[in-house]
Amino acid sequence: MLRDRTTSVPDPQALALGALGWLLADVARAERLLSLTGLTPEALRAGLGDPAMLTAVLDFLCAHEPDLIAAADALGVAPDALVCAREVLAR
């Protein structure tokens, strides 16, 4: 995971992109993401650098604790790192 060189805190955008990759790796999760957020595959592709779209992805994860915990585990971070990344991107 990309980190700020002065701290051990994961880069929020990189963390959100990693979370998106984790979500899209499973068809059922990906379909649920698209269904519940109203995002489309095209919007996801177009919004990869957009903090608002990345915030929506992290909102989706934060709303379902089992996925939040599983994503954090897969990314090698604590669940609160994803929550903090969401807060930073939402600013």
C-alpha positions in Angstrom: 0.0 0.0 0.0 1.3 3.5 -0.8 2.2 5.5 2.3 3.2 9.0 3.0 6.9 9.0 3.2 6.9 10.9 6.5 4.4 8.7 8.3 3.2 5.1 8.3 -0.4 6.1 7.3 -1.6 4.6 4.1 -2.3 7.1 1.3 -6.2 7.6 1.3 -6.5 7.5 -2.5 -4.4 4.4 -2.8 -6.3 2.7 0.0 -9.6 3.5 -1.6 -8.4 2.2 -5.0 -7.2 -1.0 -3.2 -10.6 -1.4 -1.6 -12.3 -0.9 -4.9 -10.1 -3.6 -6.4 -11.0 -5.9 -3.5 -14.7 -5.2 -4.0 -14.6 -5.8 -7.8 -12.7 -9.1 -7.4 -15.9 -10.8 -6.3 -18.8 -10.7 -8.7 -21.5 -10.7 -6.0 -19.8 -7.9 -4.1 -19.3 -5.9 -7.3 -23.0 -6.3 -8.3 -24.0 -5.2 -4.8 -21.7 -2.2 -5.0 -23.2 -1.1 -8.3 -26.8 -1.9 -7.2 -26.6 0.0 -3.9 -24.6 2.9 -4.9 -26.1 3.5 -8.4 -22.6 3.7 -9.8 -22.0 2.1 -13.2 -18.8 0.4 -14.5 -18.3 3.5 -16.7 -18.6 5.9 -13.7 -16.1 3.7 -11.7 -13.6 3.9 -14.5 -14.1 7.6 -15.1 -13.9 8.3 -11.4 -10.8 6.5 -10.4 -9.1 9.8 -9.5 -12.2 11.5 -8.2 -12.3 11.8 -4.3 -16.1 11.8 -4.4 -16.3 8.5 -6.2 -13.7 7.0 -4.0 -15.6 8.3 -0.9 -18.7 6.5 -2.2 -16.7 3.3 -2.5 -15.5 3.6 1.1 -19.0 4.7 2.3 -20.3 1.4 0.8 -17.6 -0.6 2.7 -18.2 1.3 6.0 -21.9 0.6 5.8 -21.4 -3.2 6.0 -19.0 -4.1 8.8 -18.3 -7.7 7.5 -17.0 -6.3 4.2 -15.1 -3.5 5.9 -13.3 -6.0 8.1 -12.6 -8.4 5.2 -11.4 -5.6 2.9 -9.1 -4.3 5.7 -7.7 -7.8 6.3 -7.1 -8.3 2.5 -5.3 -4.9 2.3 -3.3 -5.5 5.4 -4.6 -2.5 7.3 -6.9 -1.9 10.3 -10.6 -1.3 9.5 -10.2 2.2 11.0 -7.6 3.0 8.3 -10.4 2.7 5.7 -12.7 4.8 7.8 -10.0 7.5 8.1 -9.3 7.3 4.4 -13.0 7.9 3.8 -13.0 11.0 6.1 -9.9 12.4 4.4 -11.3 11.9 0.9 -14.7 13.4 1.9 -13.1 16.8 2.8 
